[in-house]
Each structure stands twice: as C-alpha cells, then as structure tokens.
Amino acid sequence: MRAVVYRKGGLRSTEELQRTITEIETKYKAELGRAKKKYESDYRELEIQNENLSRANNELAKANKSLAGRVKVTAVTVE
C-alpha cells in the first residue's frame, strides 16, 4: 500500500515539476523572442547611423581635399 502512495506522490511531484519546467521554458522563450527583436531593431538602427556617418565622412573628405587645393593656390599666389 505504501509503495502505491509513494508512487502517486512521486508521480504528482514529477507532473508538477514538468508543468513548472514547461511554464519557465515558455516564459523564457517569449522573453528571448522579445529581446531578439529589440536587438535586431537596434542593429538596423546602428547600420543606418553608420551609413549616414560614412556618407558625411566622405563629404567632409571631399571638402577637405577641395580646401587643401585652395590653400595651395592661395599659397602660390602669396609667394
């Protein structure tokens, strides 16, 4: 008789643990999905910022080159 009671109690405990594990897995999978979406969004935002900064850097490099040429011309004119 005792063995049956222990088995039933053990079975209930096992089922409770399984339910708890399933709930925790479900919770963390949902949380992981939200985090993944957030990081993907942040990553896309950083890529856009990088592209904009690269464009601005290229424009500044062109302007710098142009100004360097004008400085040379002005230096030759002054001499």
MMTF fields as JSON, N, C-alpha, C and O atoms, coordinates in Angstrom:
{
  "mmtfVersion": "1.0.0",
  "mmtfProducer": "UNKNOWN",
  "numBonds": 315,
  "numAtoms": 316,
  "numGroups": 79,
  "numChains": 1,
  "numModels": 1,
  "chainsPerModel": [1],
  "groupsPerChain": [79],
  "chainIdList": ["A"],
  "bondAtomList": [4, 2, 8, 6, 12, 10, 16, 14, 20, 18, 24, 22, 28, 26, 32, 30, 36, 34, 40, 38, 44, 42, 48, 46, 52, 50, 56, 54, 60, 58, 64, 62, 68, 66, 72, 70, 76, 74, 80, 78, 84, 82, 88, 86, 92, 90, 96, 94, 100, 98, 104, 102, 108, 106, 112, 110, 116, 114, 120, 118, 124, 122, 128, 126, 132, 130, 136, 134, 140, 138, 144, 142, 148, 146, 152, 150, 156, 154, 160, 158, 164, 162, 168, 166, 172, 170, 176, 174, 180, 178, 184, 182, 188, 186, 192, 190, 196, 194, 200, 198, 204, 202, 208, 206, 212, 210, 216, 214, 220, 218, 224, 222, 228, 226, 232, 230, 236, 234, 240, 238, 244, 242, 248, 246, 252, 250, 256, 254, 260, 258, 264, 262, 268, 266, 272, 270, 276, 274, 280, 278, 284, 282, 288, 286, 292, 290, 296, 294, 300, 298, 304, 302, 308, 306, 312, 310],
  "bondOrderList": [1, 1, 1, 1, 1, 1, 1, 1, 1, 1, 1, 1, 1, 1, 1, 1, 1, 1, 1, 1, 1, 1, 1, 1, 1, 1, 1, 1, 1, 1, 1, 1, 1, 1, 1, 1, 1, 1, 1, 1, 1, 1, 1, 1, 1, 1, 1, 1, 1, 1, 1, 1, 1, 1, 1, 1, 1, 1, 1, 1, 1, 1, 1, 1, 1, 1, 1, 1, 1, 1, 1, 1, 1, 1, 1, 1, 1, 1],
  "groupList": [{"groupName": "MET", "atomNameList": ["N", "CA", "C", "O"], "elementList": ["N", "C", "C", "O"], "formalChargeList": [0, 0, 0, 0], "bondAtomList": [1, 0, 2, 1, 3, 2], "bondOrderList": [1, 1, 2], "singleLetterCode": "M", "chemCompType": "L-PEPTIDE LINKING"}, {"groupName": "ARG", "atomNameList": ["N", "CA", "C", "O"], "elementList": ["N", "C", "C", "O"], "formalChargeList": [0, 0, 0, 0], "bondAtomList": [1, 0, 2, 1, 3, 2], "bondOrderList": [1, 1, 2], "singleLetterCode": "R", "chemCompType": "L-PEPTIDE LINKING"}, {"groupName": "ALA", "atomNameList": ["N", "CA", "C", "O"], "elementList": ["N", "C", "C", "O"], "formalChargeList": [0, 0, 0, 0], "bondAtomList": [1, 0, 2, 1, 3, 2], "bondOrderList": [1, 1, 2], "singleLetterCode": "A", "chemCompType": "L-PEPTIDE LINKING"}, {"groupName": "VAL", "atomNameList": ["N", "CA", "C", "O"], "elementList": ["N", "C", "C", "O"], "formalChargeList": [0, 0, 0, 0], "bondAtomList": [1, 0, 2, 1, 3, 2], "bondOrderList": [1, 1, 2], "singleLetterCode": "V", "chemCompType": "L-PEPTIDE LINKING"}, {"groupName": "TYR", "atomNameList": ["N", "CA", "C", "O"], "elementList": ["N", "C", "C", "O"], "formalChargeList": [0, 0, 0, 0], "bondAtomList": [1, 0, 2, 1, 3, 2], "bondOrderList": [1, 1, 2], "singleLetterCode": "Y", "chemCompType": "L-PEPTIDE LINKING"}, {"groupName": "LYS", "atomNameList": ["N", "CA", "C", "O"], "elementList": ["N", "C", "C", "O"], "formalChargeList": [0, 0, 0, 0], "bondAtomList": [1, 0, 2, 1, 3, 2], "bondOrderList": [1, 1, 2], "singleLetterCode": "K", "chemCompType": "L-PEPTIDE LINKING"}, {"groupName": "GLY", "atomNameList": ["N", "CA", "C", "O"], "elementList": ["N", "C", "C", "O"], "formalChargeList": [0, 0, 0, 0], "bondAtomList": [1, 0, 2, 1, 3, 2], "bondOrderList": [1, 1, 2], "singleLetterCode": "G", "chemCompType": "PEPTIDE LINKING"}, {"groupName": "LEU", "atomNameList": ["N", "CA", "C", "O"], "elementList": ["N", "C", "C", "O"], "formalChargeList": [0, 0, 0, 0], "bondAtomList": [1, 0, 2, 1, 3, 2], "bondOrderList": [1, 1, 2], "singleLetterCode": "L", "chemCompType": "L-PEPTIDE LINKING"}, {"groupName": "SER", "atomNameList": ["N", "CA", "C", "O"], "elementList": ["N", "C", "C", "O"], "formalChargeList": [0, 0, 0, 0], "bondAtomList": [1, 0, 2, 1, 3, 2], "bondOrderList": [1, 1, 2], "singleLetterCode": "S", "chemCompType": "L-PEPTIDE LINKING"}, {"groupName": "THR", "atomNameList": ["N", "CA", "C", "O"], "elementList": ["N", "C", "C", "O"], "formalChargeList": [0, 0, 0, 0], "bondAtomList": [1, 0, 2, 1, 3, 2], "bondOrderList": [1, 1, 2], "singleLetterCode": "T", "chemCompType": "L-PEPTIDE LINKING"}, {"groupName": "GLU", "atomNameList": ["N", "CA", "C", "O"], "elementList": ["N", "C", "C", "O"], "formalChargeList": [0, 0, 0, 0], "bondAtomList": [1, 0, 2, 1, 3, 2], "bondOrderList": [1, 1, 2], "singleLetterCode": "E", "chemCompType": "L-PEPTIDE LINKING"}, {"groupName": "GLN", "atomNameList": ["N", "CA", "C", "O"], "elementList": ["N", "C", "C", "O"], "formalChargeList": [0, 0, 0, 0], "bondAtomList": [1, 0, 2, 1, 3, 2], "bondOrderList": [1, 1, 2], "singleLetterCode": "Q", "chemCompType": "L-PEPTIDE LINKING"}, {"groupName": "ILE", "atomNameList": ["N", "CA", "C", "O"], "elementList": ["N", "C", "C", "O"], "formalChargeList": [0, 0, 0, 0], "bondAtomList": [1, 0, 2, 1, 3, 2], "bondOrderList": [1, 1, 2], "singleLetterCode": "I", "chemCompType": "L-PEPTIDE LINKING"}, {"groupName": "ASP", "atomNameList": ["N", "CA", "C", "O"], "elementList": ["N", "C", "C", "O"], "formalChargeList": [0, 0, 0, 0], "bondAtomList": [1, 0, 2, 1, 3, 2], "bondOrderList": [1, 1, 2], "singleLetterCode": "D", "chemCompType": "L-PEPTIDE LINKING"}, {"groupName": "ASN", "atomNameList": ["N", "CA", "C", "O"], "elementList": ["N", "C", "C", "O"], "formalChargeList": [0, 0, 0, 0], "bondAtomList": [1, 0, 2, 1, 3, 2], "bondOrderList": [1, 1, 2], "singleLetterCode": "N", "chemCompType": "L-PEPTIDE LINKING"}],
  "groupTypeList": [0, 1, 2, 3, 3, 4, 1, 5, 6, 6, 7, 1, 8, 9, 10, 10, 7, 11, 1, 9, 12, 9, 10, 12, 10, 9, 5, 4, 5, 2, 10, 7, 6, 1, 2, 5, 5, 5, 4, 10, 8, 13, 4, 1, 10, 7, 10, 12, 11, 14, 10, 14, 7, 8, 1, 2, 14, 14, 10, 7, 2, 5, 2, 14, 5, 8, 7, 2, 6, 1, 3, 5, 3, 9, 2, 3, 9, 3, 10],
  "groupIdList": [1, 2, 3, 4, 5, 6, 7, 8, 9, 10, 11, 12, 13, 14, 15, 16, 17, 18, 19, 20, 21, 22, 23, 24, 25, 26, 27, 28, 29, 30, 31, 32, 33, 34, 35, 36, 37, 38, 39, 40, 41, 42, 43, 44, 45, 46, 47, 48, 49, 50, 51, 52, 53, 54, 55, 56, 57, 58, 59, 60, 61, 62, 63, 64, 65, 66, 67, 68, 69, 70, 71, 72, 73, 74, 75, 76, 77, 78, 79],
  "secStructList": [7, 2, 2, 2, 2, 2, 2, 2, 2, 2, 2, 2, 2, 2, 2, 2, 2, 2, 2, 2, 2, 2, 2, 2, 2, 2, 2, 2, 2, 2, 2, 2, 2, 2, 2, 2, 2, 2, 2, 2, 2, 2, 2, 2, 2, 2, 2, 2, 2, 2, 2, 2, 2, 2, 2, 2, 2, 2, 2, 2, 2, 2, 2, 2, 2, 2, 2, 2, 2, 2, 2, 2, 2, 2, 2, 2, 2, 2, 7],
  "xCoordList": [0.821, 0.0, 0.861, 0.585, 1.904, 2.766, 3.46, 3.614, 3.875, 4.548, 3.641, 4.109, 2.36, 1.394, 1.266, 1.222, 1.205, 1.085, 2.325, 2.211, 3.505, 4.742, 4.789, 5.23, 4.34, 4.333, 3.401, 3.749, 2.213, 1.257, 1.814, 1.707, 2.412, 3.005, 4.174, 4.335, 4.978, 6.12, 5.666, 6.249, 4.612, 4.061, 3.529, 3.761, 2.803, 2.281, 3.422, 3.374, 4.435, 5.591, 6.263, 6.644, 6.403, 7.02, 6.181, 6.721, 4.862, 3.979, 4.046, 4.053, 4.095, 4.2, 5.51, 5.541, 6.575, 7.877, 7.864, 8.408, 7.249, 7.179, 6.387, 6.779, 5.27, 4.469, 5.275, 5.257, 5.974, 6.786, 7.873, 8.105, 8.527, 9.578, 8.99, 9.581, 7.844, 7.187, 6.825, 7.019, 6.3, 5.953, 7.188, 7.163, 8.263, 9.509, 10.06, 10.484, 10.054, 10.536, 9.722, 10.284, 8.409, 7.529, 7.819, 7.908, 7.962, 8.248, 9.557, 9.612, 10.609, 11.913, 12.013, 12.754, 11.293, 11.272, 10.62, 11.094, 9.532, 8.861, 9.787, 9.888, 10.454, 11.374, 12.547, 12.979, 13.048, 14.135, 13.694, 14.456, 12.478, 11.946, 11.857, 12.214, 11.386, 11.304, 12.696, 12.908, 13.626, 14.994, 15.624, 16.313, 15.386, 15.946, 15.406, 16.166, 14.103, 13.504, 14.09, 14.375, 14.273, 14.822, 16.251, 16.601, 17.073, 18.455, 18.559, 19.433, 17.695, 17.687, 17.315, 17.905, 16.344, 15.934, 17.069, 17.35, 17.72, 18.86, 19.986, 20.625, 20.224, 21.275, 20.982, 21.873, 19.72, 19.346, 19.535, 20.002, 19.166, 19.326, 20.798, 21.145, 21.655, 23.092, 23.66, 24.548, 23.163, 23.608, 23.258, 24.071, 22.05, 21.618, 22.491, 22.913, 22.761, 23.624, 25.015, 25.622, 25.517, 26.833, 26.871, 27.827, 25.831, 25.764, 25.742, 26.444, 24.933, 24.851, 26.185, 26.598, 26.861, 28.157, 29.218, 30.078, 29.148, 30.092, 29.891, 30.858, 28.625, 28.317, 28.848, 29.474, 28.588, 29.051, 30.573, 31.151, 31.222, 32.684, 33.229, 34.21, 32.596, 33.028, 32.869, 33.742, 31.756, 31.535, 32.588, 33.099, 32.901, 33.914, 35.295, 36.085, 35.59, 36.875, 36.983, 38.041, 35.892, 35.887, 36.087, 36.869, 35.376, 35.506, 36.92, 37.474, 37.512, 38.877, 39.855, 40.771, 39.661, 40.529, 40.42, 41.422, 39.196, 38.964, 39.632, 40.277, 39.479, 40.098, 41.617, 42.285, 42.167, 43.623, 44.121, 45.174, 43.357, 43.716, 43.665, 44.539, 42.659, 42.54, 43.666, 44.157, 44.077, 45.196, 46.472, 47.252, 46.685, 47.878, 47.864, 48.876, 46.697, 46.6, 46.853, 47.562, 46.284, 46.471, 47.926, 48.463, 48.575, 49.991, 50.855, 51.78, 50.567, 51.34, 51.09, 52.026, 49.875, 49.542, 50.263, 50.739, 50.343, 51.006, 52.505, 53.103, 53.106, 54.552, 54.778, 55.918],
  "yCoordList": [-1.197, 0.0, 1.256, 2.202, 1.266, 2.444, 2.719, 3.875, 1.673, 1.842, 2.545, 3.371, 2.235, 2.871, 4.349, 5.195, 4.667, 6.062, 6.831, 7.95, 6.259, 6.923, 7.142, 8.191, 6.161, 6.276, 7.396, 8.195, 7.45, 8.505, 9.868, 10.817, 9.978, 11.242, 11.627, 12.788, 10.642, 10.889, 11.294, 12.179, 10.634, 10.958, 12.382, 13.13, 12.759, 14.135, 15.139, 16.166, 14.841, 15.748, 15.877, 16.972, 14.768, 14.773, 15.587, 16.371, 15.406, 16.164, 17.659, 18.484, 18.011, 19.418, 20.017, 21.125, 19.271, 19.748, 19.928, 20.904, 18.997, 19.085, 20.32, 21.024, 20.582, 21.775, 23.046, 23.992, 23.044, 24.208, 24.436, 25.568, 23.381, 23.485, 24.018, 24.89, 23.507, 23.959, 25.438, 26.184, 25.863, 27.278, 28.165, 29.22, 27.728, 28.506, 28.574, 29.638, 27.448, 27.427, 28.382, 29.144, 28.341, 29.203, 30.673, 31.498, 30.983, 32.359, 32.851, 33.944, 32.049, 32.49, 32.491, 33.296, 31.616, 31.647, 32.938, 33.559, 33.337, 34.592, 35.777, 36.701, 35.743, 36.821, 36.881, 37.964, 35.73, 35.659, 36.215, 36.92, 35.904, 36.439, 37.949, 38.611, 38.508, 39.965, 40.595, 41.613, 39.99, 40.519, 40.461, 41.393, 39.372, 39.219, 40.303, 40.903, 40.561, 41.605, 42.967, 43.765, 43.238, 44.519, 44.683, 45.736, 43.65, 43.743, 43.836, 44.535, 43.153, 43.273, 44.688, 45.246, 45.264, 46.641, 47.604, 48.507, 47.42, 48.266, 48.13, 49.117, 46.909, 46.658, 47.384, 47.996, 47.312, 48.016, 49.525, 50.205, 50.036, 51.455, 51.854, 52.892, 51.034, 51.315, 51.234, 52.01, 50.315, 50.232, 51.509, 52.026, 52.014, 53.252, 54.417, 55.234, 54.494, 55.552, 55.449, 56.459, 54.227, 54.016, 54.488, 55.137, 54.159, 54.604, 56.126, 56.72, 56.753, 58.217, 58.848, 59.834, 58.283, 58.819, 58.609, 59.464, 57.484, 57.225, 58.234, 58.756, 58.506, 59.491, 60.866, 61.558, 61.246, 62.548, 62.605, 63.635, 61.522, 61.467, 61.638, 62.353, 60.985, 61.125, 62.56, 63.088, 63.192, 64.581, 65.5, 66.41, 65.246, 66.057, 65.831, 66.77, 64.611, 64.326, 65.083, 65.623, 65.123, 65.883, 67.365, 68.026, 67.889, 69.306, 69.611, 70.654, 68.711, 68.893, 68.919, 69.741, 68.019, 67.959, 69.251, 69.798, 69.721, 70.966, 72.139, 72.972, 72.202, 73.281, 73.199, 74.231, 72.008, 71.84, 72.376, 73.009, 72.119, 72.647, 74.161, 74.808, 74.729, 76.194, 76.803, 77.887, 76.109, 76.604, 76.624, 77.572, 75.581, 75.533, 76.69, 77.364, 76.92, 78.014, 79.348, 80.201, 79.525, 80.771, 80.936, 82.042, 79.848, 79.916, 80.303, 81.102, 79.748, 80.089, 81.56, 82.267, 82.02, 83.414, 84.371, 85.426, 84.008, 84.86, 84.952, 86.01, 83.887, 83.89, 84.721, 84.874],
  "zCoordList": [0.0, 0.0, 0.0, -0.737, 0.827, 0.899, -0.425, -0.819, -1.107, -2.384, -3.378, -4.162, -3.36, -4.252, -3.904, -4.797, -2.608, -2.172, -2.59, -3.092, -2.395, -2.795, -4.296, -4.766, -5.036, -6.488, -6.932, -7.8, -6.331, -6.696, -6.32, -7.097, -5.126, -4.689, -5.576, -5.952, -5.9, -6.785, -8.173, -8.799, -8.648, -9.962, -9.979, -10.929, -8.904, -8.82, -8.793, -9.47, -8.016, -7.942, -9.301, -9.716, -9.975, -11.297, -12.272, -13.054, -12.231, -13.116, -12.807, -13.721, -11.509, -11.126, -11.627, -12.162, -11.444, -11.925, -13.441, -13.959, -14.143, -15.6, -16.024, -16.954, -15.339, -15.643, -15.369, -16.155, -14.25, -13.899, -14.941, -15.365, -15.344, -16.371, -17.67, -18.306, -18.065, -19.297, -19.208, -20.167, -18.063, -17.882, -17.97, -18.604, -17.331, -17.349, -18.773, -19.225, -19.476, -20.865, -21.728, -22.515, -21.583, -22.37, -22.069, -22.977, -20.789, -20.369, -20.973, -21.537, -20.857, -21.344, -22.863, -23.428, -23.527, -24.992, -25.479, -26.43, -24.824, -25.182, -24.899, -25.706, -23.758, -23.395, -24.376, -24.774, -24.755, -25.721, -27.073, -27.734, -27.48, -28.743, -28.711, -29.686, -27.603, -27.471, -27.508, -28.167, -26.805, -26.774, -28.168, -28.58, -28.883, -30.226, -31.15, -31.91, -31.095, -31.931, -31.589, -32.482, -30.29, -29.857, -30.377, -30.91, -30.223, -30.673, -32.19, -32.704, -32.905, -34.364, -34.773, -35.698, -34.093, -34.37, -34.061, -34.85, -32.926, -32.554, -33.573, -33.938, -34.028, -35.009, -36.322, -36.911, -36.78, -38.014, -37.851, -38.765, -36.681, -36.408, -36.458, -37.022, -35.873, -35.895, -37.311, -37.664, -38.114, -39.51, -40.263, -41.029, -40.044, -40.706, -40.256, -41.075, -38.96, -38.441, -39.048, -39.402, -39.165, -39.752, -41.21, -41.634, -41.964, -43.363, -43.446, -44.264, -42.593, -42.596, -42.228, -42.838, -41.229, -40.82, -41.907, -42.117, -42.582, -43.682, -44.806, -45.362, -45.137, -46.169, -45.774, -46.576, -44.529, -44.04, -44.049, -44.396, -43.677, -43.681, -45.095, -45.305, -46.062, -47.461, -47.944, -48.633, -47.585, -47.975, -47.353, -48.005, -46.083, -45.413, -46.021, -46.122, -46.421, -47.07, -48.391, -48.715, -49.153, -50.418, -50.15, -50.833, -49.151, -48.812, -48.348, -48.695, -47.564, -47.084, -48.244, -48.275, -49.194, -50.364, -51.174, -51.635, -51.335, -52.063, -51.35, -51.987, -50.05, -49.279, -49.333, -49.395, -49.311, -49.405, -50.743, -50.813, -51.805, -53.126, -53.141, -53.719, -52.515, -52.47, -51.641, -51.958, -50.58, -49.762, -50.59, -50.511, -51.381, -52.246, -53.228, -53.422, -53.853, -54.825, -54.137, -54.67, -52.972, -52.231, -51.82, -51.884, -51.397, -51.005, -52.188, -52.044, -53.357, -54.568, -54.913, -55.287, -54.798, -55.112, -54.162, -54.582, -52.901, -51.901, -52.184, -51.985, -52.633, -52.923, -54.134, -54.573]
}
